[in-house]
Amino acid sequence: MNVRLYVWQRATAALMLPLVLVHVTVIFYATRRGMTAADILARTRGSIVWAALYGTFVIAAAIHAAIGVRNVLTEWSPLGERAASLFTVAFGAALLLLGLRAVAAVVL
Amino acid sequence: MSDARSELTVSLWRGAQQGRYERYNVPLRENQTVLDVVTFVQRHLDPTLSYRFACRVGVCGSCAMTVNGRPRWTCRTHVSTVAKAGHLEIGPLENLPVIKDLATDMRAFFEKWQQAKGAFVPSKTRHDAIDAIRPDSPARIAADAAIECINCGICYAACDTVRWNPDYLGPAALNRAWTLVNDARDAGNAARLAAVAAAGGCHACHSHQSCQEYCPQALNPTASIAGLKRRTAAAYLRGEIKA
């Protein structure tokens, strides 16, 4: 890992820390209240706040996880730096796509 | 270890990278160090045994070996503190190629000091006045905590990251770079920070802290490396170094 990847990984971790707390709180709130999927969707559809919150979370998680997986691959697999980078760019893009699709499904 | 015992059994690594442990019986003495044991074997049992030492008092950093599985400075390690049931197993340091028996090839270790820009770069000539450095300045305190390294290679042998990443500069070289980063008289920090911020530099450290655990000088290279991580990240964000 070089300093550029280090800064991105630490910055996305710092960004995700409050988002994880919000996410866990939301899970507890929704399950304690016994909310149905319809109840939740009624609150999230058309909400810019939920879209921004989970959209940011997904982007940060995709970058953070991709850098982490790249580290594991360069340290533990026979892949070189370049091959590991290519693989993890694809992995991060897949996470981003899946995550943003899920966000779109609850806010649009 | 029982007081009644009069002999130690010692297994010493013989050969190069490929080799085997051979057993010797060595008389047990009071206040005997592990280096005394190795020296006894060479002087009295097998003069072909190769090993390295110089000062015998914990200053030169030449005599580090693997003793019962752990890297140690053998001249300052008493047999009574490490022998298990009257037995010692002594091998060469890990993570370095073995030349012969207990002597390793330390070139990679010292070349990485150079790669980490571990040499002082003067900012003045002999005609300039000497910088006054206050002992209580934060930079001097940070350098002080890391400055007593004796280059023994124990941290390098103990480091998991060195083991799996041959390009990693290692705890000692990065610890040295940290002392110079905090030296107000040094003029080489732009190149130094760039060198330790590249792949294989300080950001490869996983903070397992084996270097701190085994350093015979009780230094904490992990803390020095953490300092480099902060300093290089700040330099990168200010655009002073590229990645």
Chai-1 contact restraints between the chains, C-beta under 6 A:
chainA,res_idxA,chainB,res_idxB,connection_type,confidence,min_distance_angstrom,max_distance_angstrom,comment,restraint_id
A,M1,B,H203,contact,1.0,0.0,6.0,A-B,restraint_1
A,N2,B,A198,contact,1.0,0.0,6.0,A-B,restraint_2
A,N2,B,A199,contact,1.0,0.0,6.0,A-B,restraint_3
A,N2,B,A243,contact,1.0,0.0,6.0,A-B,restraint_4
A,V3,B,A197,contact,1.0,0.0,6.0,A-B,restraint_5
A,V3,B,T232,contact,1.0,0.0,6.0,A-B,restraint_6
A,V3,B,Y236,contact,1.0,0.0,6.0,A-B,restraint_7
A,V3,B,A243,contact,1.0,0.0,6.0,A-B,restraint_8
A,R4,B,A243,contact,1.0,0.0,6.0,A-B,restraint_9
A,Y6,B,H203,contact,1.0,0.0,6.0,A-B,restraint_10
A,V7,B,A233,contact,1.0,0.0,6.0,A-B,restraint_11
A,V7,B,Y236,contact,1.0,0.0,6.0,A-B,restraint_12
A,E75,B,W164,contact,1.0,0.0,6.0,A-B,restraint_13
